[in-house]
Amino acid sequence: MRKKIVSALLCVAMIATMATGCGGSKSSSTSGNADSTAKQFEINAAIAANPPALDPHTVNANVTGAIGIHVYEALFQMDENYEPQPVLAESYEMSDDGKEYTIKLRQGVKFHNGDEMKADDVVASMNRWMELSPKAKTLIGGSVFEKVDDYTVKLTVNEPSSDIIMVLASPIQFAAIYPKSVVDSASDEGVKEYIGTGPYKVAEWKQDQYVKLEKNEDYQPAEGKSSGLAGAKNAQADTITFNIVTDTATRIAGVQNGQYDIAEDIPADQYKDLAADKNLTMDVRSGGTLNLFLNTTEGVMADEKVRQAALAALNCDDILMAGYGDADLYKLNAGWCNPDDAQWGTEAGSEYYNQNDVEKAKKLLSESSYNNEKIVLVTTPEYNEMYNATLVVQEQLKAAGFNAEVESYDFSTFMEHRADPKQFSMYITSNSYNMLPIQLSVLDKGWAGLDRPEISDGIKAIRSASSNEEAKAAWEDLQSFIYEYGAASVIGHFTNITAMNSKVENYQYLRFPIYWNITFAE
């Protein structure tokens, strides 16, 4: 997901710009952290939301992960081909029965506080991650990490599966490794110190204004060329400042006038105008799905016919046009995974998708327990596509006979309401693609409260499948169930748009924008 903030930040960002100059002038010939003679420069990025936390274990939010990948690392992380590679791990061996993974750790890796990373830190971090992450609970809940020696840990899983290492390498709500002391001192609100092993360390977090990172001069990258979130991460910029700019027009103006080098979360309806600006480069790529989640556990929405009535009322093309403003920047497709994914792309359950049938919706509603109760759609204006789409869904539900009301909050408050079935009937979020369908938020009962045996049975069927074909069939059955049960619906597939100064080079993206390799053309 993605999020937002306030606009007192503009003054701070302008002061920073006056001190550092425009992005295009920040050239660098740096080749790695050790090159102290190279020119140094600052990257100023404008992001759309304030991070709810800087603790990836606890928050399933894109903004937390996007900043977090620069600060923290995991045992395994995805390369550019979405294959898991050792990062803080050196190697691993799996037992014959597939239940034990013995993982060798890299030696000499230092945390930002100067302490060496050892097995005690890994065990504390990984067991905390498995306790707090809904995805980890769903996929490997009950598993245990143990220390073998200072540079070896053992993972014991309840059920053997071929995807264990991929689960450990998942980039969303990822398995960051912290010092044991940070884990031990963490409260219910999260960690109190932001200490990792990554190429950057947290210098300052000023709520609702910016998060500033500074280069970790003692960083020790993993072996291999830089590839996605794996391999060498040679921090080029001296600092990266993630300026929290919730107002879209301010983000756009800032990247156009050089105040920001990069502006994330550009609305689709601004794409054509910005693409015509020769001082900018636009990064456009398939991003994920815009989704509607329905409350299956509380109040009148617990009635399946009420949920099916809501799905019958949806005109997804109109919703997507409101969210993205350009038919070239979205795709109608019922699949929860990338339609181009030969293994997981499927339109199973599409008979419940984009029905645009108001009369059917009215009939289902008349047969249900619905008695004009208020249907609450929670949203946040900090993500234009989510907010605008929610307003259109509201009107479509009203046309079908629902008493639908929108409640709009800042991103952090929205996330609190979204997580509590007592405080929402429906909500829309944009969710990036996952490598495996079993990692989808819709399958996490902590995401929207969906808790059915069909979900756990379906996940088990996918993971225990004896062939790719059998796994695909199991996923098709599970996707069909999500639609038939009225738990959620894909609205459509979207593109991520980022605008940057035309002198920015070596920008990369894998689930998040990657800044550590960025340089500027002379």
C-alpha positions, 0 to 999 in steps of 0.5 A: 500500500501507500500513504501520506502526510501534511504540508508544513514540509514545503518550507523544510524542503525549500530550505534543503533545496537552497542548501544543496541545489537542484537535483540536476546539479548533484553529479557524482562519480562515486563508485562505492562507499569506500571512495572518500575522494568522490563528489558527494551529493544528496537525493531529494525525493517527494513521497505521498505519505507519512510512514506509519512506522519505520519497523517493517515487521509490524506494518504492511505499508509500501512506504515503510518497506520502500524506506526500510529496504535502504536501512535494513536487510534480510537473510534472503532478498529478491534479485531482479528476476524475483529469485531469492538470493543470500544477503545476510545469509551466506548459504543454507542446507535443507534436511531430507524431510524438508522441515529443517533449514540450517542457515550459515550467516555472513561473518563480519557484518556490522549493524549501524551501531557498530555491533557485529551481527550474530545468530542471537540477533537473527533468532530474535529478529526472525522469531519476532517477524514470524509473530508479528507479520500476518503473512509470516503467520499465515505461511510459516506460523509455528515455525521456530528459529534457533541458534546453532552457533554464533554464525549458524541458525536453524529454522524448523518448519511445521510443514515442508514446502518448496517456497520457504526461502521465497517466503523469507525473502518476501519484500513486503513487511519483510523479515528485517534483521535488527540487533537483539537489543532493539528487539528486546526493547521494542514495545507494542508500538514497534522498535524504538531504534532504527538500526539495521545493516543496510547501505543507509542509516536513519539520520532523522525522522521528522513526523509529517515532514521528512525521513532523512537517511545518511550513507552507512560508511561501514556498509559491507555488501553481499557478493555479486553484482547489484540485482534488485534487492540483492547483491552489492548495494554501493550507496552513491548518494551521501544522503537521501531525504524522503520528503513527505508531500501529500499534495500532488500539485506540490510534488509535481511542481517540486520535481519540475522546478528541481526542488525534488529529484524524484517524485513518487505516486504521480497520478495517471491523469498527469502523465501525458503532460509530464511526459512532454516535459523534456527536463523529466524522465517518466518511469511507468511500469505494471504495478499491481491491483486496485482492490475492494475489500469487504467486511466478512465478519461484522454487522450486516456485511457478514451476510453473503448476499449483501456482499454479492449485491455489492459486487454485482453493482460494480462498474469497474471501468468507471471506477478505474477511470476515476482513479487513473484518468487514462484507459492506457494506464489500467487494465480490466482483469479479474486476476489477483496476480499479474495477468502476464504471469504464466503460472499464476495469471488467471481470471477464475471467478470472473463471472463475479467481476465487473458485473455492472448489473444494478438490477441484480444487485437490488434483487440480491439486496432484497433477498438479504438481511439488509435494512438500510444500515449505513455502509461505511467506506473508509478511505484516505485522500493521500492516495488519489486513485484510492480516494477517487475510486471510493467515491465512485463505488459509493455512488454505484452502491447508492444506485443499487439501494445501499445507504453508503457513506464515505469516511476519509482520514489521513493515511495512518488513521485510515490504516487503523480503521482498515485493520478493525472490522468494527470500523469499516464495511468496505475499503479500497487499496492499491496493492503491488504484485506478489511473487506468489499468490499465497503472499496476497493480502486478501488471504491474510485474516489480519488484513480485512478479517477474512477467516475461512477454512477454505483459505487455509485449505487453499493455501495448503493445496498450493504449497503441497502441490506436486506440480506447477499445473496442480498448484495453478489449479489450486490457486484458481479454485481459491481465487474463485472462492474469494469472488464467490464468497464476496470477500473482495474484488479486484477492480483492475490492474494499474501502473506505477508512475514516477517522475524524475529529473532527466539527469537521474541515472541508474534508478531501479525498481523492484516492488519499491523504488531503489535509490542506492545506485542512483547517480546524476549525469554531468 
